[in-house]
Structures are given as C-alpha cells and as structure tokens.
Amino acid sequence: MDVAVYAGPSAPIDAVLAFFDQLEYVPAQHDPRWAYVFSRLKGEDFYVAVASEDGKLLGTANYTVFRGPLGAIAHANPFLGYGGCSCVPDREGEVIPALMRSMAEHAKSVGCVTMSVAIPPFHERVTALYVLTLEPEYCFSNFFQYNDLDRHPLDCLNSKARHRIVNRLQRAVSLGVTVRLAETIAEVETWLDIYKNRYAEIGVRPLPRQFLMESWKSFAPLGKAELFLAYQQAELLGGGLFVRGRGIVDYFSCAYNEAGMELNANVPVVDAAVKYYMELGIKWLNWQSSPSRESGVYEFKKRWGAVEGEYLILTKVLSDPQVLTRRPLAEIRDAYSHHFVLPYALWDGQQPAYKGELKPRLAV
C-alpha cells in the first residue's frame, strides 16, 4: 500500500470524490474541496493524504498545518470540528494506521510541535485503530448530539415534547416567519453581521467571517452546503448553516437577532432543514457539540430528540512543547484560535488526565 500526501488543490480531488461514491457514509469534513476554502485563510496549509494500492484508492484523510507565530501545529481539522479517515470498510485495519502514520511523519517533517486529530462521529467501531496507531500523549472524549432522519424528529417525541415544539413552530408561522435558502452573497453578508453581533453579545469568539463566507461560496453551488434563513417580511431574523457529506449533514453554525430569538425563528429553520434533508435521503443529522450539557444550546437540541454520541480528540507531541507552554495561555488562545494545541492544564503545571477524564478545550 502506498500513501501520498498532497498539498491543497493538487490532490486528486475528482478521484477522491468518485471514491466517496462507493462508501455509505462520508462526513462533510472529509471532502477534499475544503482545500479551496483553506487556501484563502492566512497561515493554513491544507493537505490530503491518499492511500492506494495497484492504482485503486483505499482511503483518504484531510488535515491542516497552521503556521502560528509560536510554532506550527497540525490539526484535523480546525473550524470543521473533525478529521479522521474515510476508507473501504474491509481494509480499515490497514488503511487507517497507514494514513495516520503518514500524517504524523509529514507533520513532524515540516516542523509541527503537535498533531491533533478529532475522530469523526459514527466512527466508534474503529476508534481504537486511531489510538493504537498514534499513541497520543493526550486522548480526551467529547460528546456530540444527533438524530436519525429515517423519521422526522418530532414523530419520535412524546406528545408533550412534540406539542411544545409544534406550538412554537405554529406561533412563528402565524407571526409571518418564513424560511428560505440563501441565494446571494448579500444575504450571507447580512447573516454574518447577525452572527458577529450575537457572538459578541454572548462573549464567545466566532468562527472567522472569511471562513464561513468561503465555505458557503465553495459548497453551496455544489449542493453541499445550505444556509436556511428566517425572515419576517423583509427583515432577516437569522438562520443556520448546514454542511453535508454522504449520508450525514452537520448543523454547522447558527445565529439570530433579538427579534428572531423572540419569535423562536430557529424552530421553523430546523424544521425546514430536517424536511429538506429527509427528502434527500440523509441518514444522520449531526448537531455537533455544545458548550456544556447545561447550556441552552444543548437543551434546544435535546428538545428535538437529539441523543448523545462520543468522539475522541487525540494529540500527539512531535517536538519540544515548551515552545508553546512557556508562553502565557492568553497568548496561545489568541494566536491559535479554534485550533487544538495542548491541554490547558499544562499551563497550570498539572499533568492532564488521559482518555476522557479531562474535557478537550479549543484555544478560543
């Protein structure tokens, strides 16, 4: 088996996409066309590792090398949430280790201090292969929430829970809330203004505006991303951006203004999205993670019947980490926003726990 590592758009993108057509499920994060998005982001070098044998493609994995001001790090994948591999089912035991080893060797060869891989949801069956291959210094678990779209989530709820959502849906519709897909850059720009303002209100660092815009511009025309927007007459209330792979769609990012929150505009948006993806035959709605199980975001997803799954974030140290840990944590958070670097406990002089005993943290 051979593994080749390609830089950005030089990857055999058409061949990888044709390979994905042979698989049952492929996360959106594994699409090699993210190379076009990351090529427009400062400091991000996007790579695609491809495993093949006798000219036949067996598996792929995406990752980035972020050349931060204090040292380079490899991450699969910043902003997207997950990395990992898509490969032929009967060769996973060979292909996943081969891809992970090649990624680690390449990351080390280009001077990365660490390499972090977030194993994607619905890959629990092969999680051990990642851990045994990488032998990471740090291995943490995190939760995600998801729905099976074989049935509309509302049909799976008890009557009380279902009526609660249906009542909010009917109220929003009766007050003139409508939902449609974004069609123009101007609409996306307006939504991004709402997104920026909302995240400032709650004191959370948002995803980069350019990343979100380039994601929509790259994937919406391909039918792989949809921005569902809620309007009341001519006023944009907010909306949710979804990205999808093969059989899986991710609830990627959302934001609403004050009027949108008062009208529960997120309810008709989610309802419209669920119906849209059910029509397309999508199996899994991945709501991704939430700040905590006590957060309103978590509760909103739970009210739709979302259940929990677990995924792991693995971090392997490739060179002396003191180039990072000797700097103040605040500096790391600013310089490596939305990238997995190292456990925050290291800055407190503690030895982090292993395998799920310490929550993963983003440098945000």
Backbone torsions as a table, in degrees:
resi	resn	phi	psi	omega
1	MET	NA	136.9	178.1
2	ASP	-111.0	143.7	173.8
3	VAL	-125.4	124.5	176.8
4	ALA	-115.2	140.3	178.0
5	VAL	-108.3	121.8	-177.1
6	TYR	-109.7	143.1	177.6
7	ALA	-89.3	117.9	172.1
8	GLY	48.8	-132.2	-174.8
9	PRO	-65.7	-6.8	176.8
10	SER	-74.3	-9.0	178.9
11	ALA	-64.4	152.8	177.3
12	PRO	-75.2	73.5	-170.2
13	ILE	-61.1	-45.0	-179.2
14	ASP	-62.6	-39.2	179.4
15	ALA	-66.9	-38.5	178.5
16	VAL	-65.4	-43.1	179.9
17	LEU	-65.2	-38.0	176.4
18	ALA	-65.3	-36.1	176.4
19	PHE	-64.0	-41.3	179.5
20	PHE	-60.1	-30.6	179.9
21	ASP	-63.9	-16.2	179.0
22	GLN	-87.5	-11.1	-173.9
23	LEU	-100.9	154.7	-179.4
24	GLU	-76.7	-46.2	-178.5
25	TYR	-131.6	135.9	175.2
26	VAL	-139.7	120.3	177.7
27	PRO	-63.2	149.4	177.5
28	ALA	-57.6	-30.6	-177.0
29	GLN	-64.6	-18.2	-177.2
30	HIS	-89.1	-3.1	-179.0
31	ASP	-66.3	124.0	-177.9
32	PRO	-67.8	-13.7	-179.2
33	ARG	-72.9	-5.4	169.6
34	TRP	-60.7	-18.0	177.5
35	ALA	-55.1	-37.1	-178.4
36	TYR	-69.8	-33.1	178.2
37	VAL	-70.5	-49.9	-175.5
38	PHE	-70.0	-23.2	178.3
39	SER	-65.4	-16.9	-179.2
40	ARG	-98.9	3.1	-178.9
41	LEU	-106.0	134.3	-176.3
42	LYS	-65.1	130.6	173.0
43	GLY	83.4	-3.0	-176.0
44	GLU	-102.0	119.4	172.1
45	ASP	-106.8	119.3	-174.9
46	PHE	-98.3	136.0	-178.1
47	TYR	-130.0	150.4	174.6
48	VAL	-126.0	119.4	175.1
49	ALA	-94.4	131.1	-175.9
50	VAL	-126.1	123.5	176.4
51	ALA	-100.2	134.6	-179.7
52	SER	-147.8	164.9	179.2
53	GLU	-150.5	124.8	-178.5
54	ASP	52.0	40.2	177.6
55	GLY	79.7	-0.5	-179.4
56	LYS	-101.5	126.7	-179.0
57	LEU	-73.5	132.6	-177.1
58	LEU	-114.6	-22.4	-178.6
59	GLY	-179.7	160.1	179.4
60	THR	-142.3	160.5	174.5
61	ALA	-152.6	138.1	177.7
62	ASN	-105.2	148.7	172.8
63	TYR	-162.8	165.9	178.4
64	THR	-122.8	154.5	166.3
65	VAL	-111.9	115.1	179.0
66	PHE	-99.1	118.6	-177.6
67	ARG	-92.1	78.5	-179.4
68	GLY	-73.4	166.9	-175.0
69	PRO	-67.2	-18.3	-177.8
70	LEU	-108.9	2.0	-178.6
71	GLY	143.5	152.1	-178.9
72	ALA	-81.3	147.5	174.1
73	ILE	-135.3	149.7	173.4
74	ALA	-102.6	142.1	-174.7
75	HIS	-150.1	130.5	175.3
76	ALA	-122.7	93.9	-0.4
77	ASN	-141.5	139.8	178.9
78	PRO	-65.6	149.7	178.1
79	PHE	69.6	-33.4	-174.5
80	LEU	-85.0	-25.5	177.9
81	GLY	102.8	-37.1	-173.5
82	TYR	-141.0	164.2	172.8
83	GLY	-130.9	-124.1	177.7
84	GLY	82.3	-170.1	-170.9
85	CYS	-122.3	148.9	164.7
86	SER	-112.5	126.4	-176.7
87	CYS	-151.7	167.5	179.5
88	VAL	-64.6	134.7	-172.5
89	PRO	-59.7	-34.9	-174.6
90	ASP	-84.0	1.1	179.0
91	ARG	-125.4	15.9	-176.2
92	GLU	-56.4	-39.9	-177.2
93	GLY	-61.6	-22.2	177.2
94	GLU	-101.9	-41.3	-170.4
95	VAL	-72.3	-47.4	-178.5
96	ILE	-59.4	-49.0	176.8
97	PRO	-59.4	-39.5	-179.0
98	ALA	-63.7	-43.2	179.0
99	LEU	-66.4	-44.0	-178.6
100	MET	-64.6	-40.6	178.7
101	ARG	-64.6	-41.7	179.7
102	SER	-65.1	-40.0	177.4
103	MET	-60.9	-46.8	-178.4
104	ALA	-64.1	-41.9	179.4
105	GLU	-64.2	-42.7	179.1
106	HIS	-65.7	-44.8	-179.9
107	ALA	-59.4	-41.2	178.7
108	LYS	-67.3	-37.8	-177.0
109	SER	-67.3	-25.7	179.8
110	VAL	-99.0	12.1	170.4
111	GLY	89.5	20.5	179.4
112	CYS	-71.9	140.5	177.0
113	VAL	-78.7	-40.8	-179.8
114	THR	-137.9	161.3	169.7
115	MET	-133.0	126.7	179.7
116	SER	-119.6	136.5	179.2
117	VAL	-129.6	122.2	173.3
118	ALA	-95.7	112.9	-178.7
119	ILE	-69.4	130.8	-173.1
120	PRO	-71.0	154.4	173.9
121	PRO	-55.8	154.7	178.8
122	PHE	70.8	15.9	176.6
123	HIS	-112.8	22.7	-175.7
124	GLU	-57.0	-33.5	-175.2
125	ARG	-63.0	-27.3	-176.2
126	VAL	-115.4	11.0	-178.3
127	THR	-55.9	-40.8	-177.3
128	ALA	-59.8	-30.8	179.8
129	LEU	-62.5	-39.3	178.7
130	TYR	-65.5	-46.3	-176.7
131	VAL	-64.8	-46.7	-177.5
132	LEU	-66.8	-32.7	-179.1
133	THR	-76.3	-49.0	-175.4
134	LEU	-77.4	-28.5	-173.7
135	GLU	47.3	59.9	-173.6
136	PRO	-71.4	149.6	174.1
137	GLU	-71.0	-31.1	-177.2
138	TYR	-130.9	133.2	-175.4
139	CYS	-144.2	109.5	-173.0
140	PHE	-124.5	151.8	177.3
141	SER	-103.2	150.1	173.3
142	ASN	-140.6	161.9	-179.8
143	PHE	-103.3	155.2	167.1
144	PHE	-133.3	166.6	178.3
145	GLN	-122.9	146.0	-175.8
146	TYR	-152.6	161.4	172.8
147	ASN	-126.4	145.7	170.2
148	ASP	-87.8	120.2	-175.4
149	LEU	-90.9	18.0	170.3
150	ASP	-61.5	-27.6	174.3
151	ARG	-132.7	152.2	175.2
152	HIS	-62.4	133.5	-178.7
153	PRO	-51.4	-35.5	-179.3
154	LEU	-63.6	-30.4	-179.9
155	ASP	-72.7	-12.4	-178.3
156	CYS	-99.3	-3.3	-177.6
157	LEU	-90.6	158.6	171.4
158	ASN	-71.3	166.0	-171.6
159	SER	-60.7	-38.6	-178.3
160	LYS	-65.5	-47.0	-179.4
161	ALA	-66.2	-39.2	-179.9
162	ARG	-65.1	-45.3	-179.4
163	HIS	-63.4	-32.9	179.5
164	ARG	-61.7	-45.2	179.5
165	ILE	-73.0	-42.5	-179.1
166	VAL	-60.8	-39.6	178.5
167	ASN	-62.6	-41.3	178.7
168	ARG	-68.9	-36.7	177.6
169	LEU	-64.2	-47.6	-179.4
170	GLN	-65.1	-37.8	178.2
171	ARG	-63.6	-45.6	-179.5
172	ALA	-60.6	-43.8	-179.4
173	VAL	-65.6	-40.4	-179.0
174	SER	-65.9	-24.8	179.5
175	LEU	-92.7	10.3	172.0
176	GLY	93.3	14.2	178.6
177	VAL	-77.9	126.7	176.2
178	THR	-123.9	157.7	-177.9
179	VAL	-126.5	134.2	173.6
180	ARG	-148.5	164.0	179.1
181	LEU	-79.1	141.3	174.0
182	ALA	-63.5	137.9	-178.4
183	GLU	-122.2	-19.5	-174.9
184	THR	-127.0	156.8	176.0
185	ILE	-62.0	-35.2	179.8
186	ALA	-61.2	-40.8	177.6
187	GLU	-63.3	-42.5	-180.0
188	VAL	-65.2	-40.8	178.4
189	GLU	-60.3	-42.0	179.2
190	THR	-64.4	-42.1	177.1
191	TRP	-63.6	-39.0	179.4
192	LEU	-65.0	-31.4	174.3
193	ASP	-64.8	-43.1	176.6
194	ILE	-62.4	-43.3	179.3
195	TYR	-59.1	-47.9	180.0
196	LYS	-60.8	-46.5	-177.9
197	ASN	-65.4	-41.0	-178.5
198	ARG	-65.2	-43.1	-179.4
199	TYR	-68.3	-31.6	174.8
200	ALA	-66.2	-37.9	179.9
201	GLU	-63.6	-40.2	-176.2
202	ILE	-92.5	-1.0	175.0
203	GLY	71.6	33.9	179.5
204	VAL	-117.2	138.3	179.0
205	ARG	-71.9	122.1	-177.0
206	PRO	-78.8	163.8	168.0
207	LEU	-63.2	149.5	-178.6
208	PRO	-57.7	136.3	-179.6
209	ARG	-56.9	-43.7	-179.1
210	GLN	-62.3	-38.4	179.0
211	PHE	-62.5	-46.8	-179.6
212	LEU	-64.3	-42.4	179.5
213	MET	-64.7	-46.3	-178.9
214	GLU	-66.3	-31.7	176.8
215	SER	-62.7	-46.8	179.5
216	TRP	-66.3	-44.7	-178.4
217	LYS	-63.4	-34.1	-178.2
218	SER	-80.1	-41.0	-169.1
219	PHE	-103.3	-25.5	178.3
220	ALA	-61.4	-45.0	178.4
221	PRO	-63.5	-22.3	180.0
222	LEU	-88.5	-2.1	-176.8
223	GLY	73.1	28.0	-178.7
224	LYS	-118.6	4.2	175.3
225	ALA	-151.1	140.7	177.8
226	GLU	-134.7	132.9	172.7
227	LEU	-108.4	105.2	178.7
228	PHE	-84.6	121.9	-176.2
229	LEU	-111.8	137.7	176.6
230	ALA	-102.7	129.6	179.5
231	TYR	-122.6	150.9	163.7
232	GLN	-122.8	105.0	-169.4
233	GLN	57.4	-120.2	-177.1
234	ALA	-93.5	-3.7	-176.1
235	GLU	-88.1	126.0	174.4
236	LEU	-79.1	123.0	-178.0
237	LEU	-93.3	-22.0	-176.6
238	GLY	141.7	-166.6	179.8
239	GLY	173.8	-177.8	-178.1
240	GLY	-132.0	135.5	178.1
241	LEU	-97.8	126.6	178.3
242	PHE	-118.0	140.7	174.1
243	VAL	-125.6	145.3	-175.1
244	ARG	-137.5	150.3	174.7
245	GLY	-109.7	-129.6	178.5
246	ARG	-106.2	107.7	178.5
247	GLY	81.5	-2.4	-177.3
248	ILE	-135.0	134.1	173.2
249	VAL	-124.2	138.6	179.9
250	ASP	-105.4	131.9	170.2
251	TYR	-78.0	95.6	-161.0
252	PHE	-85.5	-48.7	-178.1
253	SER	-161.8	146.0	-179.5
254	CYS	-147.5	158.2	175.8
255	ALA	-165.9	144.5	-179.5
256	TYR	-138.1	149.4	175.3
257	ASN	-82.2	-178.3	-175.6
258	GLU	-59.8	-43.7	179.8
259	ALA	-64.0	-39.0	179.3
260	GLY	-64.5	-37.2	178.9
261	MET	-70.7	-39.1	178.4
262	GLU	-63.9	-32.4	-178.9
263	LEU	-89.4	0.6	-175.4
264	ASN	53.2	44.9	-177.7
265	ALA	-63.8	-20.6	178.4
266	ASN	-66.4	-24.0	-179.1
267	VAL	-69.2	-53.2	176.4
268	PRO	-63.5	-28.6	177.1
269	VAL	-64.8	-48.8	-179.8
270	VAL	-64.5	-41.3	179.4
271	ASP	-61.0	-44.0	179.1
272	ALA	-64.3	-40.7	-179.6
273	ALA	-65.7	-44.6	-179.8
274	VAL	-58.9	-46.7	-179.7
275	LYS	-63.9	-38.6	-180.0
276	TYR	-62.1	-47.2	-176.1
277	TYR	-76.8	-28.6	173.0
278	MET	-64.1	-39.0	177.3
279	GLU	-61.5	-32.2	-179.9
280	LEU	-82.9	-5.7	179.8
281	GLY	81.0	20.2	177.8
282	ILE	-68.3	135.2	-177.1
283	LYS	-86.4	-46.3	-170.6
284	TRP	-118.9	130.6	167.7
285	LEU	-101.0	111.2	178.3
286	ASN	-96.7	110.2	179.3
287	TRP	-77.4	-3.9	-173.5
288	GLN	62.5	-160.5	-174.3
289	SER	-94.4	-176.1	179.8
290	SER	-141.0	161.6	179.9
291	PRO	-55.3	-37.1	178.3
292	SER	-166.7	168.8	177.1
293	ARG	-74.8	-10.2	178.4
294	GLU	-95.8	-3.1	-174.8
295	SER	-78.2	157.4	176.2
296	GLY	-65.2	-31.1	178.5
297	VAL	-62.8	-46.0	178.9
298	TYR	-61.0	-43.6	-177.6
299	GLU	-66.0	-37.7	178.6
300	PHE	-60.0	-45.9	179.2
301	LYS	-64.7	-40.9	-179.4
302	LYS	-62.7	-36.0	179.7
303	ARG	-63.9	-24.0	175.8
304	TRP	-85.6	8.3	178.6
305	GLY	84.8	11.4	179.5
306	ALA	-64.3	137.5	178.5
307	VAL	-111.4	164.9	-175.7
308	GLU	-91.6	144.8	166.5
309	GLY	-128.7	173.2	-178.9
310	GLU	-126.0	143.6	170.4
311	TYR	-138.9	161.1	-177.1
312	LEU	-110.6	148.7	171.9
313	ILE	-116.4	118.9	-176.4
314	LEU	-107.0	134.7	176.5
315	THR	-127.0	122.2	177.8
316	LYS	-109.8	131.0	178.3
317	VAL	-86.0	126.0	-175.0
318	LEU	-106.3	-22.7	176.5
319	SER	-152.6	-178.3	-174.0
320	ASP	-55.8	113.9	-177.0
321	PRO	-74.7	-8.1	-177.7
322	GLN	-64.7	-19.7	175.3
323	VAL	-60.0	-24.3	176.5
324	LEU	-100.8	-46.0	-171.9
325	THR	-72.0	-17.3	178.1
326	ARG	-79.3	-9.9	177.5
327	ARG	-92.0	152.5	179.0
328	PRO	-59.8	145.3	-178.6
329	LEU	-59.1	-38.4	179.9
330	ALA	-59.2	-35.6	179.1
331	GLU	-68.3	-39.3	177.5
332	ILE	-64.0	-44.3	-179.5
333	ARG	-59.7	-39.8	-179.7
334	ASP	-73.4	-42.9	-173.4
335	ALA	-75.6	-26.4	-174.6
336	TYR	-125.2	40.4	-178.0
337	SER	-55.8	133.4	178.3
338	HIS	66.0	22.5	174.1
339	HIS	-121.3	142.0	170.7
340	PHE	-77.6	128.7	-178.0
341	VAL	-117.7	-80.0	177.0
342	LEU	-147.3	160.4	178.2
343	PRO	-60.5	136.7	-179.7
344	TYR	-60.0	-26.8	-178.1
345	ALA	-59.3	-26.1	-179.9
346	LEU	-62.9	-29.7	179.4
347	TRP	-75.5	-14.4	176.1
348	ASP	-97.5	8.1	-179.8
349	GLY	75.4	16.9	-179.8
350	GLN	-100.8	156.2	172.1
351	GLN	-95.2	113.2	-176.2
352	PRO	-61.2	150.5	174.9
353	ALA	-70.7	166.5	-175.6
354	TYR	-118.1	149.2	173.9
355	LYS	56.9	66.1	167.5
356	GLY	87.5	-4.4	-178.0
357	GLU	-83.3	-11.3	177.1
358	LEU	-131.2	127.4	-177.5
359	LYS	-64.8	141.1	173.7
360	PRO	-66.1	147.6	179.5
361	ARG	-128.4	138.3	172.0
362	LEU	-87.4	148.3	175.4
363	ALA	-79.8	76.6	-178.4
364	VAL	-127.6	NA	NA
